[in-house]
Amino acid sequence: MPATDAATVDYFDRHCHEYGRNRIRGVAKILRPLVEPGARLVDVGAGTGGNLARLSKALGITDITALDASAESLSRVRERLPDARTERVSILEPSQVASLQGRFDIVLMAAVLHHLVGPTRAASREFAREGLRRAASLARPGGLVVILEPVFTPRGPVARGLAPSSALFWIKRAVTTVTSERVPVLGYWNNIGAPVVSFYSHPEVSSMVISAGLQPIFREVRDQSLGWGDALIERGDATYVARAR
Ligand SMILES: C[S@@+](CC[C@H](N)C(=O)[O-])C[C@H]1O[C@@H](n2cnc3c(N)ncnc32)[C@H](O)[C@@H]1O
């Protein structure tokens, strides 16, 4: 069975979203004193290239590469950044990324881990772990790996028992057996249809970072209110900047 989820790739070929602009500003500030002239930057799961455009501009980096499993996303990157190298690869397919290993000074992976889904939550967790390990292997020894990931941490034993991220995963798995479209509930971004996502808590993402052999030099979780859901779940945007060994 291929590790890459065909339905996820199909979804991103049909929906090339533009995501928040502000996430990358803080990252650029942290990286600026650490970046050397001639640095090579790769964005894993680059989407339409917004982060790559903003980060490369902020750091004055011209050697830029976008990787994504979605061909349509990469064509948006080429329109936006004609000088960028683009490669259609799945970070989960070893043969597709082998030639890229150790080639970059900075590796960015933003909002990708929860999209590396398998048939079950346990399989998805393994894919996320493996995906991060492979992304980290693209950095040269001592290079920098930046991970941005939304995290959902249940508050207290009742919420932990309800396992909201697992519940969402299985609801989406069920709904996507009848439609491959989004099914918004109370606003566009609250969606129980495609794509299936497997969100993790902050401790889970931390453990993935460590097991990828990375040494964090900066970590932060910014709270993002879920409104009515705040009593049950702490939602945050996690940022890691880590050194590859
Ligand atoms: C939520 S978007 C994030 C895009 C961009 N990183 C950002 O933060 O704006 C997730 C991206 O991951 C890509 N993706 C999903 N599975 C992938 C895989 N196995 N290998 C590489 N890219 C993948 C999708 O095609 C999509 O462009």
PDBQT file of the ligand as one rigid body, heavy atoms in Angstrom, charges set to zero:
ROOT
HETATM    1  C1  LIG A 301      -2.363  22.736   4.484  1.00  0.00    +0.000 C 
HETATM    2  S1  LIG A 301      -1.344  22.743   3.062  1.00  0.00    +0.000 S 
HETATM    3  C2  LIG A 301       0.010  23.727   3.633  1.00  0.00    +0.000 C 
HETATM    4  C3  LIG A 301       0.663  24.504   2.545  1.00  0.00    +0.000 C 
HETATM    5  C4  LIG A 301       1.812  25.409   2.997  1.00  0.00    +0.000 C 
HETATM    6  N1  LIG A 301       2.859  24.647   3.643  1.00  0.00    +0.000 N 
HETATM    7  C5  LIG A 301       1.309  26.484   3.934  1.00  0.00    +0.000 C 
HETATM    8  O1  LIG A 301       1.524  26.397   5.154  1.00  0.00    +0.000 OA
HETATM    9  O2  LIG A 301       0.676  27.413   3.427  1.00  0.00    +0.000 OA
HETATM   10  C6  LIG A 301      -0.652  21.105   3.053  1.00  0.00    +0.000 C 
HETATM   11  C7  LIG A 301       0.214  20.831   1.828  1.00  0.00    +0.000 C 
HETATM   12  O3  LIG A 301       0.868  19.555   2.011  1.00  0.00    +0.000 OA
HETATM   13  C8  LIG A 301       0.873  18.868   0.772  1.00  0.00    +0.000 C 
HETATM   14  N2  LIG A 301       1.025  17.432   1.005  1.00  0.00    +0.000 N 
HETATM   15  C9  LIG A 301       0.108  16.566   1.496  1.00  0.00    +0.000 A 
HETATM   16  N3  LIG A 301       0.621  15.327   1.564  1.00  0.00    +0.000 NA
HETATM   17  C10 LIG A 301       1.906  15.414   1.118  1.00  0.00    +0.000 A 
HETATM   18  C11 LIG A 301       2.952  14.476   0.955  1.00  0.00    +0.000 A 
HETATM   19  N4  LIG A 301       2.799  13.190   1.265  1.00  0.00    +0.000 N 
HETATM   20  N5  LIG A 301       4.143  14.916   0.472  1.00  0.00    +0.000 NA
HETATM   21  C12 LIG A 301       4.323  16.222   0.143  1.00  0.00    +0.000 A 
HETATM   22  N6  LIG A 301       3.361  17.163   0.265  1.00  0.00    +0.000 NA
HETATM   23  C13 LIG A 301       2.159  16.765   0.755  1.00  0.00    +0.000 A 
HETATM   24  C14 LIG A 301      -0.463  19.248   0.151  1.00  0.00    +0.000 C 
HETATM   25  O4  LIG A 301      -0.500  18.995  -1.254  1.00  0.00    +0.000 OA
HETATM   26  C15 LIG A 301      -0.586  20.713   0.522  1.00  0.00    +0.000 C 
HETATM   27  O5  LIG A 301      -0.027  21.549  -0.453  1.00  0.00    +0.000 OA
ENDROOT
TORSDOF 0
